[in-house]
Amino acid sequence: MNRHSTGWLGRAESALRQAPPTALLSTTRSLLADCVRARDVTLLLADYGLTVLQPVTHLPHTGDAANVRGGSAAGRAFTAEAPVVEVTDKPGMVLVHVPITVRGDRLGVLSIHLPEPSIQGTSGVLELAAFATALGHELLVADRDTDLYLQARRRRRLTLAAEMQWQLLPGRGFDGDAFTLGAHLEPAYAVGGDNFDWSVTDDALTITVTDGQGQGIEAALLTNLTVNALRNARRAGISLEDQACLADQAVYGEYVGRLSAPTLLLSIELATGHTHVVDAGSPQLFRLRRGVVERVHLDAQLPLGMFEETLYRAEQFTLDPGDRLIIVSSGVHAAQNAGSHPFGTQALPETIAAARGGSTHETARAVVDGLMQYHGGDELPTDAAVVCLDWRGKPPSTN
């Protein structure tokens, strides 16, 4: 098989689907050697902190990681979500770095060393990009059956609480017709109770951000109960207010008020941008509209599980095309260092405004970076969850 044969990409995608979960990299190398005369192929996966791209090798051995923000070509491909062609010191050879993104969730980069004639014209790079997307889908499926790719992402061991939290997340990004989502969670290798979740239907997008109280395993268990109670209620097809009520009952039934789970719930109508929101505790919502950042002030209601059978009321507002929403947990907006105002008072809006030209992913990361600078270190003292939503509005129907 070679790249000039008809339908090589379709056959390559079929071969990926048939490959054993642990053989995706070896299959990729064989396919690209046949199709585009690739000399070498490296699979780089983003680590949990989104700071480096880790090469997938025979564990526990690993190759040199590429810094996401260190100016490397692979890092540029990852952050820009676009292919980068790098000239090598070997005449006629190039190194193509293709981002691996699945429905807006950035997984890593595929670096392919091949002869330059193999990618002449736009179609060659587009074919490699389509192949990388197909590989990304298979990597997500493979995670159900092997730990290989999850282990490859780790710079160090996760705490047990962090392991539980990462398994609970829907991903770190999603791209729909009407919106784009990006999110970040820190401290990535030791997070305890903070969490975000989302789900989309043909009609609506639901987002929740939860501040799990407590530390370590206790916080992770509380958040797992809260998120799964919210999912169970959401999947029953009931209103946002009733989702909050049922989750409140589940948390109270387990902890009897000893612990609670502050949560912000949003449901956005995709056709109109009309939004219902329940503020059940401490996560806060900020909006960037036409260059101006403002906090969306809501009626703070009781955290989930604080008292028995609490009733919740939804508030409403409407998103305009071009709006950006940023939801942050209390570890972000309430963070305070010696002799200063909370991060959410001034520094957070300034950070959001400064990042307005960046993607949702990069904005979420910029908020966390700003928070780390505020604390003056590389590790945060408390959990921090950030979700960024760019709202475009649903395109008109062509029917």
WODA-V866940 format. One record per residue. D_CENTER is the distance of its C-alpha to the mean C-alpha in Angstrom with 2 decimals. Layout:
BEGIN
D_CENTER, D_CENTER
END
This chain:
BEGIN
36.07, 35.38, 33.18, 36.21, 36.83, 35.90, 32.57, 31.37, 27.70, 28.20, 30.10, 27.56, 24.78, 27.29, 27.99, 24.35, 24.28, 27.50, 26.58, 26.28, 22.79, 23.95, 25.62, 22.83, 23.27, 27.07, 27.04, 24.91, 27.40, 30.36, 29.15, 28.41, 31.67, 33.53, 31.81, 31.39, 33.48, 30.59, 32.09, 29.03, 25.38, 22.70, 19.31, 16.89, 13.60, 11.12, 11.96, 10.13, 10.90, 9.90, 13.63, 15.23, 15.23, 17.17, 19.81, 20.34, 24.00, 26.41, 25.15, 26.02, 26.88, 24.36, 24.78, 23.98, 20.36, 19.51, 18.27, 15.24, 17.23, 20.68, 21.78, 21.62, 21.57, 18.74, 16.67, 17.71, 16.75, 13.17, 12.76, 14.92, 13.53, 17.25, 19.87, 21.98, 25.53, 27.12, 30.89, 32.22, 35.59, 36.87, 38.61, 37.20, 33.93, 30.42, 27.01, 24.35, 20.68, 18.56, 14.74, 13.29, 10.76, 10.79, 10.67, 8.23, 5.77, 7.20, 9.21, 12.12, 15.50, 18.79, 21.78, 25.04, 28.47, 30.92, 33.98, 33.46, 35.46, 32.91, 30.47, 33.11, 32.01, 28.76, 28.87, 28.56, 25.24, 23.96, 25.10, 23.24, 20.01, 20.66, 21.45, 18.20, 16.30, 18.71, 18.14, 14.37, 15.30, 17.83, 15.68, 13.55, 16.99, 18.48, 16.25, 18.37, 21.49, 21.03, 19.49, 20.07, 16.64, 15.04, 17.94, 17.69, 14.34, 16.14, 18.13, 19.82, 20.09, 17.70, 19.61, 20.23, 18.52, 15.26, 15.74, 16.13, 13.09, 10.62, 12.59, 12.19, 8.47, 7.80, 4.68, 0.90, 3.61, 7.26, 10.55, 13.75, 17.27, 17.35, 13.97, 10.66, 7.53, 5.09, 4.38, 5.99, 8.56, 12.00, 14.41, 12.10, 15.18, 17.01, 14.98, 17.25, 16.84, 13.98, 11.40, 9.43, 9.96, 10.60, 13.05, 14.90, 18.57, 20.95, 21.83, 19.14, 15.55, 15.21, 12.79, 13.64, 13.05, 15.41, 17.37, 18.95, 22.32, 23.92, 22.96, 21.80, 22.51, 24.02, 20.94, 18.73, 21.38, 21.61, 17.94, 18.04, 21.13, 19.79, 16.62, 18.76, 21.54, 19.45, 18.29, 21.93, 23.22, 20.84, 21.82, 25.40, 25.08, 26.27, 25.74, 23.11, 25.95, 26.97, 23.51, 23.67, 27.27, 26.75, 23.90, 26.22, 29.01, 27.07, 26.09, 29.60, 31.20, 29.67, 29.99, 32.76, 31.42, 31.13, 27.35, 25.25, 21.65, 21.06, 18.59, 17.80, 17.77, 17.50, 18.70, 18.88, 21.50, 20.29, 23.87, 24.70, 21.82, 23.82, 21.75, 22.78, 21.47, 22.59, 22.45, 23.13, 22.95, 21.31, 17.83, 18.68, 17.88, 18.54, 19.27, 19.88, 22.61, 24.90, 24.21, 24.85, 22.50, 23.61, 22.64, 22.88, 25.44, 25.50, 28.01, 26.72, 27.58, 27.85, 24.93, 24.50, 27.23, 29.34, 32.33, 33.55, 33.01, 31.50, 31.36, 28.51, 28.81, 26.30, 26.55, 25.94, 25.10, 24.33, 21.75, 23.27, 21.91, 20.41, 19.24, 16.08, 15.08, 13.49, 13.40, 14.01, 15.40, 18.92, 18.02, 17.08, 19.70, 22.45, 22.22, 25.67, 27.51, 31.27, 33.17, 30.45, 28.90, 25.55, 22.57, 21.84, 25.38, 25.44, 23.09, 19.88, 21.25, 22.51, 19.19, 17.59, 20.67, 20.64, 17.14, 18.08, 18.48, 15.06, 12.06, 9.43, 7.19, 10.52, 11.61, 9.11, 10.09, 13.62, 13.94, 13.32, 15.66, 18.13, 18.13, 18.92, 21.66, 22.95, 23.38, 24.80, 23.00, 20.13, 19.50, 18.91, 21.57, 19.43, 15.95, 13.65, 10.73, 9.62, 8.32, 9.59, 11.25, 13.60, 16.42, 18.69, 20.65, 21.65, 23.91, 27.52, 28.56, 30.59, 32.64
END
